[in-house]
Amino acid sequence: MKLTPHSSPAEPADLLIRMRNQAGSVVTITTSPKYRAPEAARAECSRCGVMAYSEKGLTAWAETHAAQCRAA
Ligand SMILES: [Zn+2]
């Protein structure tokens, strides 16, 4: 019997991370690794529109922002 493994789906070029808080803010992080900055990422808040870029990763920033963003 021949086993045919499922072909794994193509991985997206960018990894998206979304963070949502109770106020409805959604911060989207898009990683964009570079040669000297494998952690480089961009983030954008869908609620207030603020954008951020860091070569050290933005997970902590996104968590903080999502918690603080309560702009009406
Ligand atoms: Zn925001």
N, CA, C, O and the ligand as a Tripos MOL2 file, in Angstrom:
@<TRIPOS>MOLECULE
protein
  289   287    73     0     0
PROTEIN
NO_CHARGES

@<TRIPOS>ATOM
      1 N           0.8390   -1.1980    0.0000 N.3       1 MET1
      2 CA          0.0000    0.0000    0.0000 C.3       1 MET1
      3 C           0.8670    1.2380    0.0000 C.2       1 MET1
      4 O           1.8670    1.3380    0.7110 O.2       1 MET1
      5 N           0.4570    2.1500   -0.8020 N.am      2 LYS2
      6 CA          1.2550    3.3660   -0.9520 C.3       2 LYS2
      7 C           0.5750    4.5170   -0.2160 C.2       2 LYS2
      8 O          -0.6050    4.8040   -0.4170 O.2       2 LYS2
      9 N           1.3280    5.1380    0.6060 N.am      3 LEU3
     10 CA          0.7750    6.2760    1.3430 C.3       3 LEU3
     11 C           1.0600    7.5690    0.5890 C.2       3 LEU3
     12 O           2.1890    7.8540    0.1870 O.2       3 LEU3
     13 N           0.0300    8.3060    0.4230 N.am      4 THR4
     14 CA          0.2170    9.6010   -0.2430 C.3       4 THR4
     15 C           0.0290   10.7150    0.7820 C.2       4 THR4
     16 O          -1.0900   11.0010    1.2090 O.2       4 THR4
     17 N           1.0980   11.3140    1.1550 N.am      5 PRO5
     18 CA          0.9550   12.3830    2.1560 C.3       5 PRO5
     19 C           0.2160   13.5820    1.5810 C.2       5 PRO5
     20 O           0.3390   13.9240    0.4040 O.2       5 PRO5
     21 N          -0.5340   14.1860    2.4380 N.am      6 HIS6
     22 CA         -1.1850   15.4190    2.0040 C.3       6 HIS6
     23 C          -0.1160   16.4450    1.6760 C.2       6 HIS6
     24 O           0.8540   16.6100    2.4160 O.2       6 HIS6
     25 N          -0.2970   17.1040    0.6020 N.am      7 SER7
     26 CA          0.6640   18.1590    0.2950 C.3       7 SER7
     27 C           0.4030   19.3270    1.2460 C.2       7 SER7
     28 O          -0.7250   19.8000    1.3850 O.2       7 SER7
     29 N           1.4500   19.7640    1.8800 N.am      8 SER8
     30 CA          1.2720   20.8660    2.8170 C.3       8 SER8
     31 C           0.9870   22.1430    2.0480 C.2       8 SER8
     32 O           1.5700   22.3840    0.9910 O.2       8 SER8
     33 N           0.1060   22.9430    2.5720 N.am      9 PRO9
     34 CA         -0.2150   24.1950    1.8710 C.3       9 PRO9
     35 C           0.9940   25.1030    1.8130 C.2       9 PRO9
     36 O           1.8420   25.0920    2.7050 O.2       9 PRO9
     37 N           1.0590   25.8680    0.7830 N.am     10 ALA10
     38 CA          2.1760   26.7950    0.6400 C.3      10 ALA10
     39 C           2.1560   27.7990    1.7850 C.2      10 ALA10
     40 O           1.1180   28.3720    2.1170 O.2      10 ALA10
     41 N           3.3080   27.9940    2.3690 N.am     11 GLU11
     42 CA          3.3510   28.9520    3.4560 C.3      11 GLU11
     43 C           3.3420   30.3640    2.8990 C.2      11 GLU11
     44 O           4.0190   30.6670    1.9170 O.2      11 GLU11
     45 N           2.5720   31.2110    3.5360 N.am     12 PRO12
     46 CA          2.5470   32.5900    3.0590 C.3      12 PRO12
     47 C           3.9030   33.2380    3.2600 C.2      12 PRO12
     48 O           4.6460   32.8800    4.1740 O.2      12 PRO12
     49 N           4.2150   34.1800    2.4110 N.am     13 ALA13
     50 CA          5.5060   34.8500    2.5270 C.3      13 ALA13
     51 C           5.5940   35.6230    3.8250 C.2      13 ALA13
     52 O           6.6550   35.7080    4.4440 O.2      13 ALA13
     53 N           4.4820   36.1780    4.2260 N.am     14 ASP14
     54 CA          4.4640   36.9610    5.4570 C.3      14 ASP14
     55 C           3.5820   36.2790    6.4810 C.2      14 ASP14
     56 O           2.5230   35.7410    6.1590 O.2      14 ASP14
     57 N           4.0280   36.3110    7.6810 N.am     15 LEU15
     58 CA          3.2240   35.7680    8.7650 C.3      15 LEU15
     59 C           2.3760   36.8860    9.3560 C.2      15 LEU15
     60 O           2.8870   37.9440    9.7220 O.2      15 LEU15
     61 N           1.0970   36.6400    9.4420 N.am     16 LEU16
     62 CA          0.2190   37.6480   10.0000 C.3      16 LEU16
     63 C          -0.2050   37.2550   11.4010 C.2      16 LEU16
     64 O          -0.5760   36.1100   11.6620 O.2      16 LEU16
     65 N          -0.1430   38.2030   12.2720 N.am     17 ILE17
     66 CA         -0.6100   37.9830   13.6360 C.3      17 ILE17
     67 C          -1.6350   39.0680   13.9320 C.2      17 ILE17
     68 O          -1.3880   40.2530   13.7050 O.2      17 ILE17
     69 N          -2.7630   38.6570   14.4320 N.am     18 ARG18
     70 CA         -3.7680   39.6500   14.7650 C.3      18 ARG18
     71 C          -4.0510   39.6170   16.2530 C.2      18 ARG18
     72 O          -4.1740   38.5500   16.8540 O.2      18 ARG18
     73 N          -4.1490   40.7660   16.8210 N.am     19 MET19
     74 CA         -4.4640   40.8640   18.2290 C.3      19 MET19
     75 C          -5.6910   41.7350   18.4000 C.2      19 MET19
     76 O          -5.7640   42.8530   17.8900 O.2      19 MET19
     77 N          -6.6350   41.2070   19.1170 N.am     20 ARG20
     78 CA         -7.8760   41.9410   19.3140 C.3      20 ARG20
     79 C          -8.0900   42.1160   20.8230 C.2      20 ARG20
     80 O          -7.8490   41.2040   21.6150 O.2      20 ARG20
     81 N          -8.5380   43.2910   21.1860 N.am     21 ASN21
     82 CA         -8.8270   43.4830   22.6040 C.3      21 ASN21
     83 C         -10.3170   43.6650   22.8070 C.2      21 ASN21
     84 O         -11.0930   43.6240   21.8520 O.2      21 ASN21
     85 N         -10.7040   43.8600   24.0190 N.am     22 GLN22
     86 CA        -12.1260   43.9210   24.3270 C.3      22 GLN22
     87 C         -12.7730   45.1750   23.7560 C.2      22 GLN22
     88 O         -13.9880   45.2120   23.5640 O.2      22 GLN22
     89 N         -11.9780   46.1950   23.4850 N.am     23 ALA23
     90 CA        -12.5360   47.4360   22.9380 C.3      23 ALA23
     91 C         -12.7030   47.3390   21.4260 C.2      23 ALA23
     92 O         -13.2350   48.2600   20.8070 O.2      23 ALA23
     93 N         -12.2680   46.2640   20.8380 N.am     24 GLY24
     94 CA        -12.4560   46.0760   19.4080 C.3      24 GLY24
     95 C         -11.2720   46.4910   18.5570 C.2      24 GLY24
     96 O         -11.3520   46.4710   17.3280 O.2      24 GLY24
     97 N         -10.1780   46.8650   19.1950 N.am     25 SER25
     98 CA         -8.9920   47.2050   18.4210 C.3      25 SER25
     99 C          -8.3850   45.9400   17.8410 C.2      25 SER25
    100 O          -8.3290   44.9010   18.5000 O.2      25 SER25
    101 N          -7.9420   46.0400   16.6240 N.am     26 VAL26
    102 CA         -7.2600   44.9020   16.0250 C.3      26 VAL26
    103 C          -5.9130   45.3820   15.5140 C.2      26 VAL26
    104 O          -5.8380   46.2340   14.6290 O.2      26 VAL26
    105 N          -4.8690   44.8370   16.0700 N.am     27 VAL27
    106 CA         -3.5290   45.1810   15.6250 C.3      27 VAL27
    107 C          -3.0060   44.0240   14.7860 C.2      27 VAL27
    108 O          -2.9320   42.8860   15.2490 O.2      27 VAL27
    109 N          -2.6480   44.3290   13.5600 N.am     28 THR28
    110 CA         -2.1330   43.3060   12.6600 C.3      28 THR28
    111 C          -0.6220   43.4590   12.5350 C.2      28 THR28
    112 O          -0.1130   44.5420   12.2460 O.2      28 THR28
    113 N           0.0660   42.3790   12.7550 N.am     29 ILE29
    114 CA          1.5180   42.3870   12.6170 C.3      29 ILE29
    115 C           1.8750   41.5930   11.3710 C.2      29 ILE29
    116 O           1.4090   40.4700   11.1770 O.2      29 ILE29
    117 N           2.6950   42.1850   10.5410 N.am     30 THR30
    118 CA          3.1910   41.4860    9.3600 C.3      30 THR30
    119 C           4.7000   41.3890    9.4820 C.2      30 THR30
    120 O           5.3930   42.4050    9.5350 O.2      30 THR30
    121 N           5.1980   40.1870    9.5250 N.am     31 THR31
    122 CA          6.6420   40.0560    9.6160 C.3      31 THR31
    123 C           7.2620   40.2850    8.2510 C.2      31 THR31
    124 O           6.7260   39.8580    7.2280 O.2      31 THR31
    125 N           8.3890   40.9600    8.2510 N.am     32 SER32
    126 CA          9.1100   41.1720    6.9960 C.3      32 SER32
    127 C          10.5900   41.0260    7.2850 C.2      32 SER32
    128 O          11.3300   42.0070    7.3610 O.2      32 SER32
    129 N          11.0060   39.7750    7.4450 N.am     33 PRO33
    130 CA         12.3990   39.5270    7.8140 C.3      33 PRO33
    131 C          13.3780   40.0500    6.7850 C.2      33 PRO33
    132 O          13.1670   39.9550    5.5760 O.2      33 PRO33
    133 N          14.4410   40.5970    7.3020 N.am     34 LYS34
    134 CA         15.4990   41.1000    6.4340 C.3      34 LYS34
    135 C          16.7940   40.3690    6.7810 C.2      34 LYS34
    136 O          16.8950   39.6650    7.7860 O.2      34 LYS34
    137 N          17.7560   40.5630    5.9270 N.am     35 TYR35
    138 CA         19.0260   39.8520    6.0940 C.3      35 TYR35
    139 C          19.6170   40.0570    7.4810 C.2      35 TYR35
    140 O          20.0320   39.1030    8.1380 O.2      35 TYR35
    141 N          19.6500   41.2990    7.9140 N.am     36 ARG36
    142 CA         20.2370   41.5820    9.2160 C.3      36 ARG36
    143 C          19.1910   41.7830   10.3050 C.2      36 ARG36
    144 O          19.5270   42.0810   11.4520 O.2      36 ARG36
    145 N          17.9280   41.6200    9.9430 N.am     37 ALA37
    146 CA         16.8720   41.8500   10.9300 C.3      37 ALA37
    147 C          15.7680   40.8160   10.7460 C.2      37 ALA37
    148 O          14.6760   41.1330   10.2740 O.2      37 ALA37
    149 N          16.0640   39.5830   11.1220 N.am     38 PRO38
    150 CA         15.0820   38.5030   10.9040 C.3      38 PRO38
    151 C          13.7900   38.7030   11.6830 C.2      38 PRO38
    152 O          12.7810   38.0550   11.4050 O.2      38 PRO38
    153 N          13.8270   39.6030   12.6590 N.am     39 GLU39
    154 CA         12.6340   39.8270   13.4730 C.3      39 GLU39
    155 C          11.8390   41.0290   12.9710 C.2      39 GLU39
    156 O          10.8140   41.3820   13.5550 O.2      39 GLU39
    157 N          12.2900   41.6420   11.9240 N.am     40 ALA40
    158 CA         11.6450   42.8680   11.4660 C.3      40 ALA40
    159 C          10.1730   42.6410   11.1700 C.2      40 ALA40
    160 O           9.7810   41.6350   10.5790 O.2      40 ALA40
    161 N           9.3810   43.5970   11.5940 N.am     41 ALA41
    162 CA          7.9440   43.4490   11.4170 C.3      41 ALA41
    163 C           7.2860   44.8220   11.3480 C.2      41 ALA41
    164 O           7.8180   45.8210   11.8340 O.2      41 ALA41
    165 N           6.1240   44.8330   10.7340 N.am     42 ARG42
    166 CA          5.3080   46.0300   10.7020 C.3      42 ARG42
    167 C           4.0230   45.7260   11.4400 C.2      42 ARG42
    168 O           3.5810   44.5790   11.5110 O.2      42 ARG42
    169 N           3.4420   46.7560   11.9790 N.am     43 ALA43
    170 CA          2.1660   46.5690   12.6570 C.3      43 ALA43
    171 C           1.2570   47.7360   12.3140 C.2      43 ALA43
    172 O           1.7100   48.8620   12.1080 O.2      43 ALA43
    173 N          -0.0160   47.4470   12.2590 N.am     44 GLU44
    174 CA         -0.9870   48.5000   11.9980 C.3      44 GLU44
    175 C          -2.2220   48.2300   12.8400 C.2      44 GLU44
    176 O          -2.6850   47.0960   12.9590 O.2      44 GLU44
    177 N          -2.7400   49.3010   13.4190 N.am     45 CYS45
    178 CA         -3.9470   49.1760   14.2190 C.3      45 CYS45
    179 C          -5.1410   49.5390   13.3430 C.2      45 CYS45
    180 O          -5.1890   50.6210   12.7580 O.2      45 CYS45
    181 N          -6.0810   48.6420   13.2640 N.am     46 SER46
    182 CA         -7.2310   48.8680   12.3890 C.3      46 SER46
    183 C          -8.1890   49.8990   12.9740 C.2      46 SER46
    184 O          -9.0610   50.4110   12.2720 O.2      46 SER46
    185 N          -8.0290   50.1960   14.2340 N.am     47 ARG47
    186 CA         -8.9750   51.0940   14.8850 C.3      47 ARG47
    187 C          -8.5330   52.5480   14.7730 C.2      47 ARG47
    188 O          -9.2980   53.3990   14.3210 O.2      47 ARG47
    189 N          -7.3020   52.8320   15.1820 N.am     48 CYS48
    190 CA         -6.8360   54.2180   15.1530 C.3      48 CYS48
    191 C          -5.8830   54.4770   13.9940 C.2      48 CYS48
    192 O          -5.5470   55.6290   13.7230 O.2      48 CYS48
    193 N          -5.4450   53.4360   13.3120 N.am     49 GLY49
    194 CA         -4.6410   53.6170   12.1190 C.3      49 GLY49
    195 C          -3.1620   53.8100   12.3680 C.2      49 GLY49
    196 O          -2.3960   53.9860   11.4200 O.2      49 GLY49
    197 N          -2.7450   53.7810   13.6160 N.am     50 VAL50
    198 CA         -1.3220   53.9730   13.8990 C.3      50 VAL50
    199 C          -0.5340   52.7990   13.3360 C.2      50 VAL50
    200 O          -0.9800   51.6520   13.3700 O.2      50 VAL50
    201 N           0.6390   53.1120   12.8240 N.am     51 MET51
    202 CA          1.4780   52.0590   12.2650 C.3      51 MET51
    203 C           2.8150   52.0550   12.9850 C.2      51 MET51
    204 O           3.2450   53.0710   13.5300 O.2      51 MET51
    205 N           3.4520   50.9220   12.9800 N.am     52 ALA52
    206 CA          4.7350   50.8060   13.6620 C.3      52 ALA52
    207 C           5.6370   49.8880   12.8610 C.2      52 ALA52
    208 O           5.1800   49.0030   12.1380 O.2      52 ALA52
    209 N           6.9320   50.1240   13.0100 N.am     53 TYR53
    210 CA          7.9140   49.2510   12.3820 C.3      53 TYR53
    211 C           9.0440   49.0260   13.3780 C.2      53 TYR53
    212 O           9.4920   49.9610   14.0420 O.2      53 TYR53
    213 N           9.4860   47.8260   13.4760 N.am     54 SER54
    214 CA         10.5910   47.5380   14.3720 C.3      54 SER54
    215 C          11.3830   46.3730   13.8310 C.2      54 SER54
    216 O          10.8290   45.4560   13.2250 O.2      54 SER54
    217 N          12.6670   46.4130   14.0520 N.am     55 GLU55
    218 CA         13.5000   45.2840   13.6540 C.3      55 GLU55
    219 C          13.6840   44.3090   14.8060 C.2      55 GLU55
    220 O          14.4090   43.3210   14.6870 O.2      55 GLU55
    221 N          13.0220   44.5950   15.9210 N.am     56 LYS56
    222 CA         13.1510   43.7280   17.0910 C.3      56 LYS56
    223 C          11.8450   42.9900   17.3810 C.2      56 LYS56
    224 O          11.6860   42.3830   18.4400 O.2      56 LYS56
    225 N          10.9270   43.0480   16.4430 N.am     57 GLY57
    226 CA          9.6490   42.3940   16.6910 C.3      57 GLY57
    227 C           8.6610   43.3520   17.3100 C.2      57 GLY57
    228 O           9.0490   44.3020   17.9900 O.2      57 GLY57
    229 N           7.3970   43.1100   17.0810 N.am     58 LEU58
    230 CA          6.3710   44.0500   17.5320 C.3      58 LEU58
    231 C           5.2940   43.3870   18.3710 C.2      58 LEU58
    232 O           4.2550   43.9880   18.6420 O.2      58 LEU58
    233 N           5.5330   42.1840   18.7710 N.am     59 THR59
    234 CA          4.4930   41.4910   19.5330 C.3      59 THR59
    235 C           4.1620   42.2370   20.8200 C.2      59 THR59
    236 O           2.9920   42.4390   21.1450 O.2      59 THR59
    237 N           5.1910   42.6420   21.5470 N.am     60 ALA60
    238 CA          4.9490   43.3460   22.8130 C.3      60 ALA60
    239 C           4.2660   44.6880   22.5370 C.2      60 ALA60
    240 O           3.3460   45.0840   23.2530 O.2      60 ALA60
    241 N           4.7220   45.3780   21.5010 N.am     61 TRP61
    242 CA          4.1010   46.6640   21.1640 C.3      61 TRP61
    243 C           2.6280   46.4620   20.8480 C.2      61 TRP61
    244 O           1.7750   47.2140   21.3200 O.2      61 TRP61
    245 N           2.3360   45.4550   20.0560 N.am     62 ALA62
    246 CA          0.9520   45.2120   19.6470 C.3      62 ALA62
    247 C           0.0780   44.8870   20.8450 C.2      62 ALA62
    248 O          -1.0600   45.3470   20.9420 O.2      62 ALA62
    249 N           0.6180   44.0910   21.7510 N.am     63 GLU63
    250 CA         -0.1520   43.7560   22.9450 C.3      63 GLU63
    251 C          -0.4410   45.0160   23.7530 C.2      63 GLU63
    252 O          -1.5600   45.2310   24.2200 O.2      63 GLU63
    253 N           0.5850   45.8410   23.9070 N.am     64 THR64
    254 CA          0.4100   47.0750   24.6790 C.3      64 THR64
    255 C          -0.5710   47.9980   23.9820 C.2      64 THR64
    256 O          -1.4680   48.5560   24.6140 O.2      64 THR64
    257 N          -0.4010   48.1540   22.6870 N.am     65 HIS65
    258 CA         -1.2740   49.0680   21.9690 C.3      65 HIS65
    259 C          -2.7210   48.5790   21.9700 C.2      65 HIS65
    260 O          -3.6500   49.3570   22.1870 O.2      65 HIS65
    261 N          -2.8950   47.3110   21.7290 N.am     66 ALA66
    262 CA         -4.2540   46.7680   21.6950 C.3      66 ALA66
    263 C          -4.9430   46.9800   23.0450 C.2      66 ALA66
    264 O          -6.1560   47.1770   23.1120 O.2      66 ALA66
    265 N          -4.1580   46.9360   24.1060 N.am     67 ALA67
    266 CA         -4.7440   47.1270   25.4300 C.3      67 ALA67
    267 C          -5.0630   48.5980   25.6870 C.2      67 ALA67
    268 O          -5.9890   48.9220   26.4310 O.2      67 ALA67
    269 N          -4.2830   49.4870   25.0610 N.am     68 GLN68
    270 CA         -4.4350   50.9050   25.3580 C.3      68 GLN68
    271 C          -5.3250   51.6200   24.3490 C.2      68 GLN68
    272 O          -5.8700   52.6840   24.6410 O.2      68 GLN68
    273 N          -5.4710   51.0380   23.1690 N.am     69 CYS69
    274 CA         -6.1700   51.7510   22.1170 C.3      69 CYS69
    275 C          -7.6770   51.7440   22.3940 C.2      69 CYS69
    276 O          -8.3560   50.7290   22.2390 O.2      69 CYS69
    277 N          -8.1530   52.8730   22.7930 N.am     70 ARG70
    278 CA         -9.5860   52.9770   23.0460 C.3      70 ARG70
    279 C         -10.1510   54.2010   22.3450 C.2      70 ARG70
    280 O         -11.2030   54.7190   22.7180 O.2      70 ARG70
    281 N          -9.4410   54.6520   21.3320 N.am     71 ALA71
    282 CA         -9.8900   55.8280   20.6070 C.3      71 ALA71
    283 C         -11.2740   55.5590   20.0080 C.2      71 ALA71
    284 O         -11.5120   54.5230   19.3870 O.2      71 ALA71
    285 N         -12.1390   56.4840   20.2060 N.am     72 ALA72
    286 CA        -13.5080   56.2880   19.7330 C.3      72 ALA72
    287 C         -13.5820   56.4860   18.2280 C.2      72 ALA72
    288 O         -14.6570   56.3630   17.6410 O.2      72 ALA72
    289 ZN         -4.9750   51.7850   17.8820 Zn       73 ZN73
@<TRIPOS>BOND
     1     1     2 1
     2     2     3 1
     3     3     4 2
     4     3     5 am
     5     5     6 1
     6     6     7 1
     7     7     8 2
     8     7     9 am
     9     9    10 1
    10    10    11 1
    11    11    12 2
    12    11    13 am
    13    13    14 1
    14    14    15 1
    15    15    16 2
    16    15    17 am
    17    17    18 1
    18    18    19 1
    19    19    20 2
    20    19    21 am
    21    21    22 1
    22    22    23 1
    23    23    24 2
    24    23    25 am
    25    25    26 1
    26    26    27 1
    27    27    28 2
    28    27    29 am
    29    29    30 1
    30    30    31 1
    31    31    32 2
    32    31    33 am
    33    33    34 1
    34    34    35 1
    35    35    36 2
    36    35    37 am
    37    37    38 1
    38    38    39 1
    39    39    40 2
    40    39    41 am
    41    41    42 1
    42    42    43 1
    43    43    44 2
    44    43    45 am
    45    45    46 1
    46    46    47 1
    47    47    48 2
    48    47    49 am
    49    49    50 1
    50    50    51 1
    51    51    52 2
    52    51    53 am
    53    53    54 1
    54    54    55 1
    55    55    56 2
    56    55    57 am
    57    57    58 1
    58    58    59 1
    59    59    60 2
    60    59    61 am
    61    61    62 1
    62    62    63 1
    63    63    64 2
    64    63    65 am
    65    65    66 1
    66    66    67 1
    67    67    68 2
    68    67    69 am
    69    69    70 1
    70    70    71 1
    71    71    72 2
    72    71    73 am
    73    73    74 1
    74    74    75 1
    75    75    76 2
    76    75    77 am
    77    77    78 1
    78    78    79 1
    79    79    80 2
    80    79    81 am
    81    81    82 1
    82    82    83 1
    83    83    84 2
    84    83    85 am
    85    85    86 1
    86    86    87 1
    87    87    88 2
    88    87    89 am
    89    89    90 1
    90    90    91 1
    91    91    92 2
    92    91    93 am
    93    93    94 1
    94    94    95 1
    95    95    96 2
    96    95    97 am
    97    97    98 1
    98    98    99 1
    99    99   100 2
   100    99   101 am
   101   101   102 1
   102   102   103 1
   103   103   104 2
   104   103   105 am
   105   105   106 1
   106   106   107 1
   107   107   108 2
   108   107   109 am
   109   109   110 1
   110   110   111 1
   111   111   112 2
   112   111   113 am
   113   113   114 1
   114   114   115 1
   115   115   116 2
   116   115   117 am
   117   117   118 1
   118   118   119 1
   119   119   120 2
   120   119   121 am
   121   121   122 1
   122   122   123 1
   123   123   124 2
   124   123   125 am
   125   125   126 1
   126   126   127 1
   127   127   128 2
   128   127   129 am
   129   129   130 1
   130   130   131 1
   131   131   132 2
   132   131   133 am
   133   133   134 1
   134   134   135 1
   135   135   136 2
   136   135   137 am
   137   137   138 1
   138   138   139 1
   139   139   140 2
   140   139   141 am
   141   141   142 1
   142   142   143 1
   143   143   144 2
   144   143   145 am
   145   145   146 1
   146   146   147 1
   147   147   148 2
   148   147   149 am
   149   149   150 1
   150   150   151 1
   151   151   152 2
   152   151   153 am
   153   153   154 1
   154   154   155 1
   155   155   156 2
   156   155   157 am
   157   157   158 1
   158   158   159 1
   159   159   160 2
   160   159   161 am
   161   161   162 1
   162   162   163 1
   163   163   164 2
   164   163   165 am
   165   165   166 1
   166   166   167 1
   167   167   168 2
   168   167   169 am
   169   169   170 1
   170   170   171 1
   171   171   172 2
   172   171   173 am
   173   173   174 1
   174   174   175 1
   175   175   176 2
   176   175   177 am
   177   177   178 1
   178   178   179 1
   179   179   180 2
   180   179   181 am
   181   181   182 1
   182   182   183 1
   183   183   184 2
   184   183   185 am
   185   185   186 1
   186   186   187 1
   187   187   188 2
   188   187   189 am
   189   189   190 1
   190   190   191 1
   191   191   192 2
   192   191   193 am
   193   193   194 1
   194   194   195 1
   195   195   196 2
   196   195   197 am
   197   197   198 1
   198   198   199 1
   199   199   200 2
   200   199   201 am
   201   201   202 1
   202   202   203 1
   203   203   204 2
   204   203   205 am
   205   205   206 1
   206   206   207 1
   207   207   208 2
   208   207   209 am
   209   209   210 1
   210   210   211 1
   211   211   212 2
   212   211   213 am
   213   213   214 1
   214   214   215 1
   215   215   216 2
   216   215   217 am
   217   217   218 1
   218   218   219 1
   219   219   220 2
   220   219   221 am
   221   221   222 1
   222   222   223 1
   223   223   224 2
   224   223   225 am
   225   225   226 1
   226   226   227 1
   227   227   228 2
   228   227   229 am
   229   229   230 1
   230   230   231 1
   231   231   232 2
   232   231   233 am
   233   233   234 1
   234   234   235 1
   235   235   236 2
   236   235   237 am
   237   237   238 1
   238   238   239 1
   239   239   240 2
   240   239   241 am
   241   241   242 1
   242   242   243 1
   243   243   244 2
   244   243   245 am
   245   245   246 1
   246   246   247 1
   247   247   248 2
   248   247   249 am
   249   249   250 1
   250   250   251 1
   251   251   252 2
   252   251   253 am
   253   253   254 1
   254   254   255 1
   255   255   256 2
   256   255   257 am
   257   257   258 1
   258   258   259 1
   259   259   260 2
   260   259   261 am
   261   261   262 1
   262   262   263 1
   263   263   264 2
   264   263   265 am
   265   265   266 1
   266   266   267 1
   267   267   268 2
   268   267   269 am
   269   269   270 1
   270   270   271 1
   271   271   272 2
   272   271   273 am
   273   273   274 1
   274   274   275 1
   275   275   276 2
   276   275   277 am
   277   277   278 1
   278   278   279 1
   279   279   280 2
   280   279   281 am
   281   281   282 1
   282   282   283 1
   283   283   284 2
   284   283   285 am
   285   285   286 1
   286   286   287 1
   287   287   288 2
@<TRIPOS>SUBSTRUCTURE
     1 MET1         2 RESIDUE 1 A MET
     2 LYS2         6 RESIDUE 1 A LYS
     3 LEU3        10 RESIDUE 1 A LEU
     4 THR4        14 RESIDUE 1 A THR
     5 PRO5        18 RESIDUE 1 A PRO
     6 HIS6        22 RESIDUE 1 A HIS
     7 SER7        26 RESIDUE 1 A SER
     8 SER8        30 RESIDUE 1 A SER
     9 PRO9        34 RESIDUE 1 A PRO
    10 ALA10       38 RESIDUE 1 A ALA
    11 GLU11       42 RESIDUE 1 A GLU
    12 PRO12       46 RESIDUE 1 A PRO
    13 ALA13       50 RESIDUE 1 A ALA
    14 ASP14       54 RESIDUE 1 A ASP
    15 LEU15       58 RESIDUE 1 A LEU
    16 LEU16       62 RESIDUE 1 A LEU
    17 ILE17       66 RESIDUE 1 A ILE
    18 ARG18       70 RESIDUE 1 A ARG
    19 MET19       74 RESIDUE 1 A MET
    20 ARG20       78 RESIDUE 1 A ARG
    21 ASN21       82 RESIDUE 1 A ASN
    22 GLN22       86 RESIDUE 1 A GLN
    23 ALA23       90 RESIDUE 1 A ALA
    24 GLY24       94 RESIDUE 1 A GLY
    25 SER25       98 RESIDUE 1 A SER
    26 VAL26      102 RESIDUE 1 A VAL
    27 VAL27      106 RESIDUE 1 A VAL
    28 THR28      110 RESIDUE 1 A THR
    29 ILE29      114 RESIDUE 1 A ILE
    30 THR30      118 RESIDUE 1 A THR
    31 THR31      122 RESIDUE 1 A THR
    32 SER32      126 RESIDUE 1 A SER
    33 PRO33      130 RESIDUE 1 A PRO
    34 LYS34      134 RESIDUE 1 A LYS
    35 TYR35      138 RESIDUE 1 A TYR
    36 ARG36      142 RESIDUE 1 A ARG
    37 ALA37      146 RESIDUE 1 A ALA
    38 PRO38      150 RESIDUE 1 A PRO
    39 GLU39      154 RESIDUE 1 A GLU
    40 ALA40      158 RESIDUE 1 A ALA
    41 ALA41      162 RESIDUE 1 A ALA
    42 ARG42      166 RESIDUE 1 A ARG
    43 ALA43      170 RESIDUE 1 A ALA
    44 GLU44      174 RESIDUE 1 A GLU
    45 CYS45      178 RESIDUE 1 A CYS
    46 SER46      182 RESIDUE 1 A SER
    47 ARG47      186 RESIDUE 1 A ARG
    48 CYS48      190 RESIDUE 1 A CYS
    49 GLY49      194 RESIDUE 1 A GLY
    50 VAL50      198 RESIDUE 1 A VAL
    51 MET51      202 RESIDUE 1 A MET
    52 ALA52      206 RESIDUE 1 A ALA
    53 TYR53      210 RESIDUE 1 A TYR
    54 SER54      214 RESIDUE 1 A SER
    55 GLU55      218 RESIDUE 1 A GLU
    56 LYS56      222 RESIDUE 1 A LYS
    57 GLY57      226 RESIDUE 1 A GLY
    58 LEU58      230 RESIDUE 1 A LEU
    59 THR59      234 RESIDUE 1 A THR
    60 ALA60      238 RESIDUE 1 A ALA
    61 TRP61      242 RESIDUE 1 A TRP
    62 ALA62      246 RESIDUE 1 A ALA
    63 GLU63      250 RESIDUE 1 A GLU
    64 THR64      254 RESIDUE 1 A THR
    65 HIS65      258 RESIDUE 1 A HIS
    66 ALA66      262 RESIDUE 1 A ALA
    67 ALA67      266 RESIDUE 1 A ALA
    68 GLN68      270 RESIDUE 1 A GLN
    69 CYS69      274 RESIDUE 1 A CYS
    70 ARG70      278 RESIDUE 1 A ARG
    71 ALA71      282 RESIDUE 1 A ALA
    72 ALA72      286 RESIDUE 1 A ALA
    73 ZN73       289 GROUP 0 **** ****
